[in-house]
Amino acid sequence: MSTVKAILIGILIWTLGASFYTISYFFPLLENIEFQANLVLALALIPIACLGAKIYYKKGSKMHGIKFGLIVLFTSILLDALITVPYFIIPYGGSYPAFFGGLSFWIIAVEYLLIVFLYWNLKVKTIQS
């Protein structure tokens, strides 16, 4: 059940993150709108990732933070492959390799894993010990 819960939280986190990313396009403040969207996502991901971890660990799950983070990350990657790239990237001239090979994608992925690991380390691991 804990893996299913992690996947469901991954869907929630992906939905919130994709929403922030998309909404940022409607408010162009920077000249490079793609950079702006990635920046908005990177900043929004901090509270979104903490919220997801808080929900997941609320009932005392004992899953390691890295494992939880990887499940959520892979859920997001799958949703990006099934929804984001074909419907929002390819129609505007992008591609799978460009999306998944982009530095910003991997920076945000590592950021997410670090946030979840730090949350687990500071809020969960110390309680379980």
C-alpha positions as a Markdown table, in Angstrom:
| # | Residue | x | y | z |
|---|---|---|---|---|
| 1 | Met | 0.0 | 0.0 | 0.0 |
| 2 | Ser | 2.8 | 2.4 | 0.7 |
| 3 | Thr | 4.1 | 2.3 | -2.9 |
| 4 | Val | 0.6 | 3.0 | -4.2 |
| 5 | Lys | 0.3 | 5.9 | -1.8 |
| 6 | Ala | 3.7 | 7.2 | -3.0 |
| 7 | Ile | 2.5 | 6.9 | -6.7 |
| 8 | Leu | -0.7 | 8.8 | -5.9 |
| 9 | Ile | 1.3 | 11.5 | -4.1 |
| 10 | Gly | 3.6 | 11.6 | -7.2 |
| 11 | Ile | 0.5 | 12.3 | -9.4 |
| 12 | Leu | -0.5 | 15.1 | -7.0 |
| 13 | Ile | 3.0 | 16.6 | -7.0 |
| 14 | Trp | 3.3 | 16.3 | -10.8 |
| 15 | Thr | -0.1 | 18.0 | -11.3 |
| 16 | Leu | 0.8 | 20.9 | -9.0 |
| 17 | Gly | 4.2 | 21.3 | -10.5 |
| 18 | Ala | 2.9 | 21.2 | -14.1 |
| 19 | Ser | 0.2 | 23.7 | -13.1 |
| 20 | Phe | 2.8 | 26.2 | -11.7 |
| 21 | Tyr | 5.0 | 25.6 | -14.8 |
| 22 | Thr | 2.1 | 26.2 | -17.2 |
| 23 | Ile | 0.6 | 29.2 | -15.4 |
| 24 | Ser | 4.0 | 30.9 | -15.4 |
| 25 | Tyr | 3.7 | 31.2 | -19.2 |
| 26 | Phe | 0.7 | 33.5 | -18.8 |
| 27 | Phe | 2.7 | 36.0 | -16.8 |
| 28 | Pro | 5.9 | 36.7 | -18.8 |
| 29 | Leu | 8.2 | 38.6 | -16.6 |
| 30 | Leu | 11.5 | 37.5 | -18.0 |
| 31 | Glu | 12.7 | 37.6 | -21.6 |
| 32 | Asn | 13.4 | 33.9 | -21.6 |
| 33 | Ile | 9.9 | 32.4 | -20.8 |
| 34 | Glu | 11.2 | 28.8 | -20.7 |
| 35 | Phe | 13.8 | 29.8 | -18.1 |
| 36 | Gln | 11.1 | 31.6 | -16.2 |
| 37 | Ala | 8.8 | 28.5 | -16.2 |
| 38 | Asn | 11.7 | 26.3 | -14.9 |
| 39 | Leu | 12.5 | 28.9 | -12.2 |
| 40 | Val | 8.9 | 29.0 | -11.1 |
| 41 | Leu | 8.8 | 25.2 | -11.0 |
| 42 | Ala | 12.0 | 25.0 | -9.1 |
| 43 | Leu | 10.8 | 27.5 | -6.5 |
| 44 | Ala | 7.3 | 26.0 | -6.3 |
| 45 | Leu | 8.7 | 22.5 | -5.9 |
| 46 | Ile | 10.1 | 23.3 | -2.5 |
| 47 | Pro | 6.7 | 23.6 | -0.7 |
| 48 | Ile | 5.1 | 21.1 | -3.0 |
| 49 | Ala | 7.7 | 18.4 | -2.3 |
| 50 | Cys | 7.4 | 19.1 | 1.5 |
| 51 | Leu | 3.6 | 18.9 | 1.3 |
| 52 | Gly | 3.8 | 15.6 | -0.5 |
| 53 | Ala | 6.3 | 14.2 | 2.0 |
| 54 | Lys | 4.2 | 15.5 | 4.9 |
| 55 | Ile | 1.1 | 13.7 | 3.6 |
| 56 | Tyr | 3.0 | 10.5 | 2.9 |
| 57 | Tyr | 4.7 | 10.3 | 6.3 |
| 58 | Lys | 1.7 | 11.6 | 8.3 |
| 59 | Lys | 0.6 | 8.1 | 9.3 |
| 60 | Gly | 4.1 | 6.9 | 10.2 |
| 61 | Ser | 5.3 | 5.3 | 7.0 |
| 62 | Lys | 8.8 | 3.9 | 7.4 |
| 63 | Met | 9.9 | 4.0 | 3.8 |
| 64 | His | 13.3 | 5.6 | 3.3 |
| 65 | Gly | 13.2 | 9.2 | 2.0 |
| 66 | Ile | 15.3 | 8.4 | -1.1 |
| 67 | Lys | 13.1 | 5.4 | -2.0 |
| 68 | Phe | 9.9 | 7.5 | -1.6 |
| 69 | Gly | 11.5 | 10.3 | -3.6 |
| 70 | Leu | 12.5 | 8.0 | -6.4 |
| 71 | Ile | 9.0 | 6.5 | -6.7 |
| 72 | Val | 7.5 | 10.0 | -6.9 |
| 73 | Leu | 10.2 | 11.1 | -9.4 |
| 74 | Phe | 9.6 | 8.1 | -11.7 |
| 75 | Thr | 5.9 | 8.7 | -11.5 |
| 76 | Ser | 6.5 | 12.3 | -12.6 |
| 77 | Ile | 8.8 | 11.1 | -15.4 |
| 78 | Leu | 6.2 | 8.7 | -16.6 |
| 79 | Leu | 3.5 | 11.4 | -16.6 |
| 80 | Asp | 5.9 | 13.7 | -18.5 |
| 81 | Ala | 6.5 | 11.0 | -21.1 |
| 82 | Leu | 2.8 | 10.3 | -21.5 |
| 83 | Ile | 1.3 | 13.8 | -21.2 |
| 84 | Thr | 3.8 | 16.7 | -21.0 |
| 85 | Val | 6.0 | 15.9 | -24.0 |
| 86 | Pro | 3.4 | 14.7 | -26.5 |
| 87 | Tyr | 0.8 | 17.4 | -25.8 |
| 88 | Phe | 2.9 | 20.4 | -24.7 |
| 89 | Ile | 6.4 | 20.0 | -26.0 |
| 90 | Ile | 6.3 | 18.2 | -29.4 |
| 91 | Pro | 3.5 | 20.5 | -30.8 |
| 92 | Tyr | 5.8 | 23.5 | -30.3 |
| 93 | Gly | 8.9 | 21.9 | -31.9 |
| 94 | Gly | 10.4 | 20.0 | -29.0 |
| 95 | Ser | 11.2 | 16.4 | -28.6 |
| 96 | Tyr | 11.6 | 13.6 | -26.1 |
| 97 | Pro | 15.4 | 13.8 | -26.2 |
| 98 | Ala | 15.4 | 17.6 | -25.8 |
| 99 | Phe | 13.0 | 17.5 | -22.9 |
| 100 | Phe | 14.6 | 14.6 | -21.0 |
| 101 | Gly | 18.1 | 15.6 | -21.9 |
| 102 | Gly | 17.8 | 19.1 | -20.8 |
| 103 | Leu | 19.9 | 20.3 | -17.9 |
| 104 | Ser | 17.0 | 22.0 | -16.2 |
| 105 | Phe | 15.0 | 18.7 | -16.2 |
| 106 | Trp | 17.8 | 17.0 | -14.3 |
| 107 | Ile | 18.5 | 19.9 | -12.0 |
| 108 | Ile | 14.8 | 19.9 | -10.9 |
| 109 | Ala | 14.8 | 16.1 | -10.5 |
| 110 | Val | 17.9 | 16.3 | -8.2 |
| 111 | Glu | 16.3 | 19.2 | -6.4 |
| 112 | Tyr | 13.2 | 17.2 | -5.7 |
| 113 | Leu | 15.2 | 14.2 | -4.4 |
| 114 | Leu | 17.2 | 16.5 | -2.1 |
| 115 | Ile | 14.1 | 18.2 | -0.7 |
| 116 | Val | 12.4 | 14.8 | 0.1 |
| 117 | Phe | 15.6 | 13.4 | 1.5 |
| 118 | Leu | 16.1 | 16.4 | 3.7 |
| 119 | Tyr | 12.5 | 16.3 | 4.9 |
| 120 | Trp | 12.8 | 12.6 | 5.7 |
| 121 | Asn | 16.1 | 13.2 | 7.4 |
| 122 | Leu | 14.9 | 16.1 | 9.5 |
| 123 | Lys | 11.3 | 15.3 | 10.2 |
| 124 | Val | 10.9 | 11.5 | 9.9 |
| 125 | Lys | 14.2 | 9.7 | 10.6 |
| 126 | Thr | 14.7 | 11.6 | 13.8 |
| 127 | Ile | 11.2 | 10.5 | 15.1 |
| 128 | Gln | 11.7 | 6.9 | 14.0 |
| 129 | Ser | 15.1 | 6.7 | 15.7 |
